[in-house]
Amino acid sequence: MTEMEAPLSTPCNIQICEVTCDSFRIVWDMTPEDTARATHFFIDLSRKESKDPNRFKHRDVPTKLVAKAVPLPMAVRGHWFLSPRTEYCVAVQTAVRQPDGDYLVSEWSQVVEFCTGDYAMEHLQQLLDKARGAAGRLLKFSVFYRNQHPDYFDHVRKECGGLMRPALKDCSGSHGSPINGKLQGVFFSCNTEFDTGLPPKDSPYGPLRFQIPAGQILNPNINLYFADFYCMYTAYHYVVLVLAPVGSEGDTFCRTRLPMLDLASNPFLTYSDPQGPGDEPLYCHASDVILEVLFTEPVHLDQGSVEQISGHHQLKSLTTANAKKDPSCKVCNISVGR
C-alpha cells in the first residue's frame, strides 16, 4: 500500500456549535496527514427518533450530505432537511477521491446528538411580513373573552382564589415559535362576528365564557408582540400575539425573542387613545385572521363576568390545542423549517 493509499484515521472529538433553527457548525479532530489528504466530508444526519439512521450500506456510497473538504468548523445549513427544535444525530467520515472516481474513506465517527434552536428574530420577521398580508381590515371590538368548561371555572374559584393563572404555552402552531413550551400566559380571543360586532355564539373550548373589558389587558401600559402565524390544513389562519405589562417577566422574555408591534399602528390588534373628553379608547382586531392573544399575567374573575354562550358548544377537535401547522401552506410558511 502506497502512502496515498494508507487508511484514513477515524474522525474523533466531534463538536457542534453555533446552532440555529436551520443550521449548525461541526468540527472534529483529524491528523495533519488526513487534513492534507481529505478531499470530501460525508455527513450522516438523521432525526434522533428515526429508527433508520441512513448510514452507508457500502463504504463508497455517499450519504445524505457530501461536501468538499473545507477548513473546520464546517457550516451545515438547509431548511429542506433541518427543522427548528428538533433533535438530530450526526456522524462524519472523511474521504479521499481516487483517480477512478471511487473514494477511500475513514470509519464513521461516533454519533453526536444535538437539538436545533427556535426561530430567530429575523425568521419571525419573515413570518410577520406574511401575516400582514393576510390580516384584512380592522374591526372594532370591546371585550376579550375566554371559553372553558364549568369544571375549569369551578377550579379557578375554589382552588385559585378566583385567579386564572398563566399556563405554559403548548406546542401548537409553528414548531419554531420561541414561546412554545417556554412562555406562560392566559389565552384570550377577541374576534367578532361581521353582522353583530359581538363575539361568536359558538366555541369549541367550552359552553361558559369569561368576558373582560378590552382596556383591562390592552392599554398604554402593555407591550404587544407577534409570536406566530399558522394554519391547520384549513383556509383560515391564526395569528398568535402576546400582551405583556411593561417591565414584567413576560415582557423581559419577549423583548429579545419576538418582534414588538406598535399598539396604535399594526394590522392585527390596536389601541387608540380617546379623541376627546368623555370619549372611550378605540380597540380594533384584524378581520381575516383568528387572533390568539396570550396575556402573561394572572386575571381575576372579578375583572369580568362568566356567562353561558347562546350558541352550541362545538366539538373539542376544532380547538387549536397542540395543533400541528400545515407544512405545505404557501401563505404561512417560511423557508426555515416549519
KEKE-3310 file (N, C-alpha, C; in steps of 0.2 Angstrom, whole numbers, plus 5000, padded with zeros to 4 digits):
npx = (5004:5003:5009:4999:4988:4986:4976:4963:4962:4950:4938:4937:4932:4920:4912:4898:4892:4886:4872:4857:4840:4840:4853:4870:4886:4900:4914:4929:4942:4957:4971:4986:4991:4979:4971:4978:4976:4962:4948:4935:4920:4909:4893:4882:4866:4852:4836:4833:4823:4822:4821:4829:4845:4851:4864:4879:4877:4887:4904:4908:4897:4889:4882:4868:4873:4886:4901:4914:4930:4933:4941:4939:4928:4914:4901:4884:4869:4852:4835:4828:4831:4833:4824:4816:4819:4822:4828:4843:4854:4871:4885:4902:4912:4928:4935:4945:4945:4948:4958:4950:4937:4932:4930:4942:4939:4936:4933:4916:4913:4910:4893:4885:4873:4862:4851:4841:4838:4826:4815:4824:4825:4825:4819:4806:4802:4800:4790:4780:4779:4773:4761:4755:4750:4739:4730:4719:4705:4703:4692:4681:4681:4676:4678:4688:4688:4686:4683:4678:4676:4663:4670:4682:4681:4675:4686:4695:4688:4687:4700:4710:4707:4700:4708:4713:4726:4742:4747:4758:4763:4757:4763:4757:4754:4768:4782:4794:4792:4797:4789:4783:4780:4788:4784:4773:4755:4738:4726:4716:4703:4697:4690:4676:4659:4654:4641:4636:4645:4649:4656:4658:4644:4646:4658:4673:4679:4672:4656:4655:4658:4671:4671:4680:4682:4690:4700:4706:4717:4723:4731:4740:4750:4755:4764:4765:4767:4772:4770:4767:4761:4750:4742:4729:4728:4717:4707:4707:4717:4728:4734:4746:4747:4756:4752:4760:4763:4772:4789:4787:4790:4786:4787:4800:4805:4800:4805:4818:4816:4804:4796:4792:4776:4768:4756:4747:4747:4747:4743:4735:4730:4724:4726:4719:4720:4708:4699:4694:4687:4678:4677:4679:4693:4698:4697:4703:4702:4710:4702:4702:4710:4711:4713:4724:4727:4739:4740:4751:4750:4741:4723:4709:4693:4684:4687:4679:4666:4657:4648:4635:4636:4626:4625:4630:4640:4654:4663:4677:4688:4689:4697:4713:4722:4738:4739:4745:4755:4751:4762:4763:4757:4757:4755:4758:4770:4788:4805:4813:4811:4797)
npy = (4994:5011:5027:5036:5028:5024:5020:5031:5040:5038:5050:5061:5067:5075:5090:5101:5117:5134:5133:5135:5138:5131:5128:5123:5122:5111:5102:5093:5082:5079:5070:5079:5074:5068:5079:5086:5077:5074:5075:5076:5077:5067:5068:5061:5063:5063:5062:5061:5052:5044:5027:5022:5026:5029:5026:5023:5010:5004:5007:5016:5023:5039:5047:5056:5070:5077:5085:5095:5095:5107:5120:5117:5124:5117:5123:5118:5119:5122:5122:5112:5100:5102:5106:5117:5116:5102:5086:5079:5066:5065:5060:5058:5055:5055:5058:5052:5056:5046:5043:5035:5038:5032:5032:5033:5030:5035:5026:5028:5041:5043:5044:5059:5069:5083:5097:5108:5126:5139:5149:5163:5181:5187:5177:5177:5189:5188:5179:5187:5197:5189:5187:5200:5202:5194:5199:5207:5220:5231:5229:5235:5231:5227:5218:5206:5188:5172:5155:5141:5125:5121:5115:5120:5134:5132:5126:5137:5146:5139:5133:5142:5155:5163:5167:5166:5158:5160:5148:5136:5139:5128:5117:5120:5127:5135:5126:5131:5143:5154:5155:5143:5130:5138:5150:5157:5160:5167:5163:5172:5177:5189:5191:5196:5194:5197:5202:5206:5212:5207:5195:5178:5166:5153:5140:5130:5127:5127:5129:5140:5157:5168:5186:5201:5218:5226:5236:5232:5223:5228:5242:5257:5253:5241:5230:5224:5210:5200:5183:5171:5163:5154:5139:5126:5115:5122:5134:5146:5157:5158:5170:5173:5182:5191:5199:5209:5216:5231:5230:5218:5200:5193:5202:5205:5192:5192:5203:5201:5191:5191:5200:5217:5226:5241:5248:5257:5256:5244:5228:5219:5220:5234:5248:5264:5280:5290:5302:5314:5323:5313:5303:5286:5274:5267:5251:5238:5224:5212:5207:5196:5185:5173:5178:5174:5178:5180:5183:5188:5188:5184:5183:5190:5183:5193:5204:5203:5195:5179:5169:5159:5153:5158:5150:5134:5122:5118:5104:5098:5094:5104:5114:5123:5117:5110:5109:5105:5113:5116:5110:5112:5124:5139:5151:5154:5148:5149:5149:5141:5129:5122)
npz = (5000:4995:5001:4998:4998:5011:5025:5031:5047:5060:5062:5077:5093:5090:5088:5090:5086:5086:5084:5075:5070:5058:5055:5058:5065:5063:5069:5070:5076:5067:5060:5055:5043:5037:5036:5026:5016:5014:5003:5003:5014:5022:5029:5040:5044:5054:5061:5078:5083:5073:5067:5057:5054:5042:5037:5028:5017:5009:5009:4999:4995:4994:5008:5015:5015:5006:5005:4999:5005:5018:5027:5045:5058:5049:5040:5041:5033:5029:5025:5020:5025:5039:5054:5065:5083:5084:5088:5083:5076:5072:5062:5055:5041:5034:5017:5003:4986:4973:4958:4949:4953:4963:4982:4995:5011:5028:5044:5051:5062:5080:5085:5087:5097:5095:5097:5087:5086:5091:5081:5075:5078:5065:5057:5063:5059:5045:5045:5051:5041:5032:5038:5039:5026:5026:5035:5034:5035:5049:5063:5075:5092:5109:5120:5128:5127:5135:5133:5142:5151:5163:5174:5174:5178:5190:5197:5197:5205:5217:5220:5216:5221:5213:5203:5187:5182:5174:5161:5154:5137:5124:5111:5099:5082:5073:5074:5077:5085:5097:5109:5112:5124:5133:5137:5149:5151:5149:5138:5127:5116:5103:5092:5082:5076:5059:5057:5069:5077:5089:5100:5094:5094:5096:5102:5103:5114:5126:5135:5144:5145:5149:5150:5148:5150:5136:5139:5151:5148:5137:5135:5137:5145:5142:5132:5116:5106:5092:5089:5081:5066:5058:5050:5050:5040:5034:5027:5034:5044:5059:5070:5083:5097:5109:5125:5136:5152:5154:5158:5165:5169:5158:5148:5148:5144:5131:5124:5119:5110:5102:5089:5092:5092:5087:5097:5092:5079:5069:5060:5066:5080:5089:5099:5102:5108:5118:5109:5113:5127:5138:5129:5124:5123:5108:5101:5091:5080:5068:5054:5045:5050:5063:5080:5093:5108:5120:5137:5149:5162:5178:5179:5187:5190:5195:5187:5176:5168:5169:5158:5151:5134:5120:5109:5101:5109:5102:5094:5102:5095:5086:5092:5094:5102:5104:5091:5074:5063:5046:5034:5021:5017:5007:5011:5025:5028:5030:5023:5033:5039:5049)
capx = (5000:5007:5007:4992:4983:4986:4969:4962:4960:4943:4937:4935:4930:4915:4909:4893:4892:4883:4866:4851:4834:4841:4860:4875:4893:4903:4921:4931:4949:4960:4978:4988:4991:4972:4969:4981:4974:4955:4945:4927:4917:4902:4889:4876:4862:4846:4832:4835:4818:4822:4824:4834:4850:4853:4871:4882:4877:4894:4909:4909:4891:4888:4876:4864:4877:4893:4904:4921:4934:4934:4943:4934:4922:4911:4894:4879:4863:4847:4828:4825:4832:4834:4818:4818:4818:4822:4834:4847:4860:4876:4891:4905:4918:4932:4936:4949:4943:4953:4958:4945:4931:4930:4933:4945:4935:4938:4927:4912:4915:4905:4887:4884:4867:4861:4845:4841:4835:4820:4816:4827:4821:4824:4814:4799:4800:4798:4783:4776:4778:4767:4754:4752:4746:4733:4726:4712:4704:4702:4685:4680:4678:4676:4679:4692:4684:4689:4678:4680:4671:4662:4675:4688:4679:4674:4693:4698:4685:4688:4707:4715:4705:4697:4713:4715:4734:4746:4749:4763:4760:4758:4767:4753:4757:4774:4787:4800:4790:4800:4785:4780:4783:4793:4781:4766:4750:4731:4724:4710:4701:4694:4687:4669:4656:4653:4635:4634:4651:4650:4660:4654:4639:4649:4665:4675:4683:4668:4650:4655:4663:4673:4672:4683:4683:4697:4705:4709:4723:4726:4731:4747:4755:4755:4768:4762:4772:4770:4773:4766:4756:4749:4735:4729:4725:4711:4708:4708:4724:4729:4740:4747:4750:4757:4752:4764:4764:4779:4793:4785:4794:4784:4789:4808:4806:4798:4809:4824:4814:4799:4795:4787:4771:4766:4749:4742:4748:4749:4737:4732:4727:4726:4723:4719:4718:4702:4700:4692:4685:4672:4677:4682:4698:4696:4700:4702:4706:4710:4695:4703:4713:4709:4719:4725:4730:4742:4741:4756:4749:4735:4717:4704:4687:4681:4688:4675:4660:4656:4641:4633:4636:4620:4626:4631:4647:4657:4667:4683:4693:4690:4702:4720:4727:4743:4738:4751:4755:4751:4769:4763:4754:4762:4753:4760:4777:4794:4810:4817:4808:4790)
capy = (5000:5017:5032:5039:5023:5022:5021:5037:5039:5039:5057:5060:5073:5079:5096:5105:5124:5140:5130:5139:5133:5128:5127:5122:5121:5105:5102:5087:5081:5075:5071:5083:5070:5067:5085:5087:5072:5073:5079:5076:5075:5064:5070:5057:5067:5060:5064:5056:5047:5039:5020:5021:5031:5030:5025:5020:5002:5002:5012:5020:5026:5045:5048:5062:5076:5076:5091:5096:5097:5114:5121:5116:5121:5117:5125:5114:5123:5120:5121:5106:5094:5104:5109:5120:5112:5095:5083:5076:5063:5066:5057:5060:5052:5059:5054:5055:5054:5042:5045:5032:5041:5029:5035:5030:5033:5033:5023:5033:5044:5042:5048:5065:5072:5090:5100:5114:5131:5142:5154:5169:5187:5188:5172:5179:5195:5185:5176:5193:5200:5185:5188:5206:5201:5190:5201:5211:5226:5231:5229:5237:5226:5230:5214:5200:5183:5165:5150:5135:5121:5123:5112:5125:5140:5129:5125:5144:5149:5135:5132:5148:5161:5167:5169:5162:5158:5158:5141:5136:5138:5122:5117:5121:5132:5134:5122:5135:5149:5154:5154:5136:5127:5142:5156:5156:5166:5166:5164:5176:5179:5195:5191:5197:5192:5203:5205:5209:5215:5204:5188:5172:5162:5146:5139:5123:5127:5126:5132:5146:5162:5174:5192:5206:5224:5226:5240:5229:5220:5231:5249:5260:5250:5235:5229:5219:5206:5195:5177:5166:5164:5147:5136:5119:5112:5125:5141:5152:5157:5161:5174:5172:5189:5191:5205:5208:5223:5234:5228:5212:5195:5191:5207:5203:5186:5193:5208:5199:5185:5192:5207:5221:5229:5247:5247:5261:5255:5237:5226:5214:5222:5241:5253:5271:5285:5294:5308:5320:5322:5309:5298:5280:5272:5263:5244:5235:5217:5210:5204:5190:5180:5172:5180:5170:5183:5177:5188:5185:5189:5181:5188:5188:5183:5199:5209:5202:5191:5172:5168:5154:5156:5157:5145:5127:5121:5114:5098:5099:5093:5110:5118:5123:5114:5106:5108:5105:5118:5113:5112:5114:5130:5144:5158:5155:5145:5152:5144:5139:5124:5123)
capz = (5000:4995:5006:4997:5000:5018:5028:5035:5054:5061:5065:5084:5096:5086:5092:5087:5089:5083:5082:5074:5069:5052:5053:5063:5063:5065:5069:5073:5076:5061:5060:5050:5037:5035:5034:5020:5010:5013:4998:5004:5020:5022:5035:5041:5048:5054:5067:5083:5084:5067:5068:5052:5054:5035:5036:5022:5016:5006:5010:4993:4993:4998:5012:5014:5014:5004:5004:4998:5011:5019:5034:5050:5058:5043:5041:5038:5033:5024:5028:5017:5030:5046:5056:5072:5089:5083:5090:5077:5077:5067:5062:5049:5038:5029:5011:4998:4980:4969:4951:4946:4955:4970:4987:5001:5017:5035:5048:5054:5069:5085:5084:5092:5097:5096:5095:5083:5090:5089:5076:5077:5076:5058:5054:5065:5055:5039:5047:5052:5035:5028:5042:5037:5020:5027:5041:5032:5038:5056:5065:5082:5097:5116:5126:5126:5130:5135:5134:5146:5154:5170:5179:5174:5182:5197:5200:5197:5211:5223:5221:5214:5224:5208:5198:5181:5182:5167:5160:5149:5130:5121:5105:5093:5078:5071:5078:5079:5089:5104:5115:5113:5129:5137:5140:5152:5150:5149:5131:5126:5109:5103:5086:5082:5070:5055:5057:5075:5080:5095:5100:5091:5099:5097:5104:5104:5120:5132:5135:5148:5143:5153:5146:5151:5145:5132:5142:5156:5146:5131:5136:5135:5150:5139:5126:5111:5102:5087:5091:5077:5061:5056:5049:5052:5034:5033:5023:5038:5048:5066:5072:5090:5099:5117:5128:5142:5155:5153:5163:5168:5167:5152:5144:5148:5139:5124:5121:5114:5106:5097:5086:5096:5087:5089:5099:5089:5071:5067:5056:5070:5086:5090:5104:5101:5114:5117:5104:5117:5134:5138:5124:5126:5119:5102:5101:5084:5078:5061:5052:5041:5054:5070:5084:5099:5112:5126:5142:5153:5170:5181:5178:5192:5188:5196:5182:5171:5170:5166:5156:5146:5127:5117:5103:5103:5111:5096:5095:5105:5090:5082:5095:5092:5107:5102:5084:5070:5057:5039:5032:5014:5015:5005:5014:5032:5029:5028:5021:5038:5043:5050)
cpx = (5004:5005:5000:4986:4982:4979:4969:4960:4953:4942:4934:4934:4926:4912:4904:4893:4888:4876:4861:4845:4835:4848:4864:4882:4896:4910:4923:4939:4952:4967:4980:4989:4984:4970:4971:4978:4966:4952:4938:4926:4910:4899:4883:4872:4855:4842:4833:4830:4818:4825:4829:4839:4853:4860:4873:4880:4884:4898:4910:4903:4890:4882:4872:4868:4884:4895:4911:4924:4935:4938:4938:4934:4918:4903:4889:4872:4858:4840:4825:4826:4833:4827:4820:4816:4817:4828:4837:4852:4865:4882:4895:4910:4922:4934:4941:4947:4948:4952:4952:4938:4928:4933:4936:4942:4937:4932:4923:4914:4909:4899:4886:4877:4866:4854:4845:4837:4828:4821:4819:4823:4820:4819:4807:4797:4798:4791:4778:4774:4772:4761:4751:4748:4740:4728:4719:4711:4703:4695:4686:4678:4679:4678:4684:4688:4688:4684:4682:4674:4669:4667:4681:4687:4678:4681:4696:4695:4687:4696:4712:4712:4702:4702:4714:4723:4737:4748:4754:4760:4762:4762:4763:4756:4764:4779:4792:4798:4793:4796:4783:4784:4788:4789:4774:4762:4743:4729:4717:4709:4698:4690:4680:4666:4654:4647:4633:4639:4652:4654:4655:4650:4642:4656:4667:4678:4679:4662:4650:4660:4664:4674:4675:4684:4690:4702:4709:4716:4726:4725:4739:4752:4757:4760:4765:4767:4769:4774:4772:4761:4756:4742:4735:4725:4718:4712:4709:4715:4723:4735:4740:4750:4751:4756:4755:4765:4771:4783:4792:4790:4792:4787:4797:4809:4805:4802:4814:4822:4809:4798:4790:4783:4769:4758:4745:4742:4751:4742:4733:4727:4729:4722:4724:4717:4712:4703:4698:4689:4678:4672:4681:4688:4695:4700:4698:4705:4705:4704:4696:4707:4710:4715:4718:4730:4732:4743:4746:4755:4742:4729:4712:4697:4682:4682:4683:4669:4660:4649:4641:4633:4629:4620:4628:4639:4650:4661:4674:4689:4694:4695:4709:4725:4732:4742:4744:4750:4755:4758:4769:4760:4759:4761:4757:4767:4782:4799:4815:4814:4801:4789)
cpy = (5006:5022:5035:5034:5021:5024:5028:5036:5041:5046:5056:5067:5078:5084:5099:5112:5128:5137:5135:5135:5129:5127:5125:5122:5115:5105:5095:5087:5077:5075:5076:5080:5069:5074:5087:5083:5072:5078:5080:5075:5072:5065:5065:5060:5064:5062:5059:5051:5042:5033:5019:5026:5033:5030:5022:5012:5000:5008:5018:5024:5033:5044:5054:5068:5074:5083:5091:5098:5104:5115:5121:5122:5122:5119:5120:5118:5121:5118:5115:5100:5096:5108:5112:5115:5105:5092:5079:5072:5064:5062:5059:5055:5057:5054:5057:5052:5052:5044:5041:5034:5037:5033:5031:5034:5031:5029:5029:5035:5041:5046:5053:5068:5079:5092:5107:5119:5133:5146:5160:5175:5188:5183:5174:5185:5193:5182:5182:5196:5196:5186:5195:5206:5197:5193:5204:5217:5226:5233:5231:5231:5230:5225:5208:5194:5176:5160:5144:5131:5123:5121:5117:5131:5138:5129:5132:5147:5146:5134:5137:5155:5166:5169:5164:5163:5157:5151:5141:5135:5131:5122:5117:5127:5130:5131:5126:5142:5149:5154:5147:5132:5131:5148:5155:5162:5163:5168:5167:5176:5186:5196:5192:5194:5198:5206:5209:5213:5213:5197:5183:5169:5155:5146:5132:5122:5126:5130:5139:5150:5167:5180:5197:5212:5224:5230:5237:5225:5223:5239:5251:5257:5243:5235:5223:5216:5201:5189:5171:5167:5157:5145:5129:5115:5115:5131:5147:5151:5160:5165:5174:5179:5188:5199:5205:5215:5225:5233:5222:5206:5193:5196:5206:5197:5188:5198:5206:5193:5186:5199:5211:5225:5236:5246:5251:5260:5249:5234:5221:5216:5229:5244:5260:5275:5288:5300:5314:5318:5318:5303:5292:5278:5267:5256:5241:5229:5216:5206:5197:5185:5179:5174:5176:5175:5180:5183:5185:5185:5186:5186:5185:5188:5189:5204:5208:5198:5184:5171:5162:5157:5154:5151:5138:5127:5116:5108:5101:5099:5099:5115:5118:5120:5109:5105:5109:5109:5114:5115:5114:5120:5136:5150:5159:5151:5149:5147:5142:5134:5126:5125)
cpz = (5000:5000:5005:4998:5007:5021:5032:5042:5055:5064:5072:5087:5092:5091:5087:5090:5084:5080:5081:5073:5063:5050:5059:5060:5066:5064:5073:5073:5070:5062:5054:5043:5033:5032:5027:5014:5009:5007:4999:5012:5019:5029:5035:5046:5048:5061:5072:5084:5078:5068:5063:5051:5047:5034:5030:5022:5013:5007:5005:4991:4997:5002:5011:5012:5012:5002:5003:5004:5012:5026:5039:5055:5051:5044:5038:5039:5028:5027:5025:5021:5037:5048:5063:5077:5088:5085:5084:5080:5071:5067:5055:5047:5034:5023:5007:4991:4976:4962:4947:4948:4961:4976:4992:5007:5023:5038:5050:5061:5074:5083:5090:5091:5098:5095:5092:5088:5088:5083:5079:5075:5069:5054:5056:5061:5048:5040:5048:5046:5031:5032:5040:5031:5021:5032:5039:5035:5045:5058:5073:5086:5104:5122:5123:5130:5130:5137:5137:5148:5161:5175:5180:5179:5189:5201:5201:5204:5217:5225:5220:5217:5218:5202:5193:5180:5175:5167:5154:5142:5128:5115:5099:5089:5075:5076:5081:5083:5096:5110:5117:5119:5134:5140:5143:5151:5150:5142:5131:5118:5109:5096:5086:5076:5066:5056:5063:5079:5087:5095:5097:5096:5100:5099:5105:5111:5127:5132:5139:5145:5148:5148:5150:5147:5142:5136:5148:5155:5140:5133:5136:5140:5148:5133:5122:5107:5098:5089:5085:5071:5058:5053:5050:5046:5033:5029:5027:5042:5055:5066:5080:5092:5107:5119:5135:5146:5155:5159:5167:5166:5160:5146:5143:5143:5132:5120:5117:5110:5101:5095:5090:5091:5091:5091:5095:5081:5070:5064:5060:5076:5089:5096:5102:5106:5112:5113:5108:5123:5134:5133:5127:5121:5113:5102:5094:5083:5071:5060:5048:5044:5060:5075:5090:5103:5119:5131:5147:5160:5172:5180:5183:5188:5189:5191:5176:5173:5166:5165:5151:5139:5125:5112:5106:5105:5106:5098:5097:5100:5085:5086:5092:5097:5104:5094:5080:5064:5050:5036:5024:5012:5013:5008:5021:5033:5027:5027:5027:5042:5045:5057)
residu = (MET:THR:GLU:MET:GLU:ALA:PRO:LEU:SER:THR:PRO:CYS:ASN:ILE:GLN:ILE:CYS:GLU:VAL:THR:CYS:ASP:SER:PHE:ARG:ILE:VAL:TRP:ASP:MET:THR:PRO:GLU:ASP:THR:ALA:ARG:ALA:THR:HIS:PHE:PHE:ILE:ASP:LEU:SER:ARG:LYS:GLU:SER:LYS:ASP:PRO:ASN:ARG:PHE:LYS:HIS:ARG:ASP:VAL:PRO:THR:LYS:LEU:VAL:ALA:LYS:ALA:VAL:PRO:LEU:PRO:MET:ALA:VAL:ARG:GLY:HIS:TRP:PHE:LEU:SER:PRO:ARG:THR:GLU:TYR:CYS:VAL:ALA:VAL:GLN:THR:ALA:VAL:ARG:GLN:PRO:ASP:GLY:ASP:TYR:LEU:VAL:SER:GLU:TRP:SER:GLN:VAL:VAL:GLU:PHE:CYS:THR:GLY:ASP:TYR:ALA:MET:GLU:HIS:LEU:GLN:GLN:LEU:LEU:ASP:LYS:ALA:ARG:GLY:ALA:ALA:GLY:ARG:LEU:LEU:LYS:PHE:SER:VAL:PHE:TYR:ARG:ASN:GLN:HIS:PRO:ASP:TYR:PHE:ASP:HIS:VAL:ARG:LYS:GLU:CYS:GLY:GLY:LEU:MET:ARG:PRO:ALA:LEU:LYS:ASP:CYS:SER:GLY:SER:HIS:GLY:SER:PRO:ILE:ASN:GLY:LYS:LEU:GLN:GLY:VAL:PHE:PHE:SER:CYS:ASN:THR:GLU:PHE:ASP:THR:GLY:LEU:PRO:PRO:LYS:ASP:SER:PRO:TYR:GLY:PRO:LEU:ARG:PHE:GLN:ILE:PRO:ALA:GLY:GLN:ILE:LEU:ASN:PRO:ASN:ILE:ASN:LEU:TYR:PHE:ALA:ASP:PHE:TYR:CYS:MET:TYR:THR:ALA:TYR:HIS:TYR:VAL:VAL:LEU:VAL:LEU:ALA:PRO:VAL:GLY:SER:GLU:GLY:ASP:THR:PHE:CYS:ARG:THR:ARG:LEU:PRO:MET:LEU:ASP:LEU:ALA:SER:ASN:PRO:PHE:LEU:THR:TYR:SER:ASP:PRO:GLN:GLY:PRO:GLY:ASP:GLU:PRO:LEU:TYR:CYS:HIS:ALA:SER:ASP:VAL:ILE:LEU:GLU:VAL:LEU:PHE:THR:GLU:PRO:VAL:HIS:LEU:ASP:GLN:GLY:SER:VAL:GLU:GLN:ILE:SER:GLY:HIS:HIS:GLN:LEU:LYS:SER:LEU:THR:THR:ALA:ASN:ALA:LYS:LYS:ASP:PRO:SER:CYS:LYS:VAL:CYS:ASN:ILE:SER:VAL:GLY:ARG)
# end
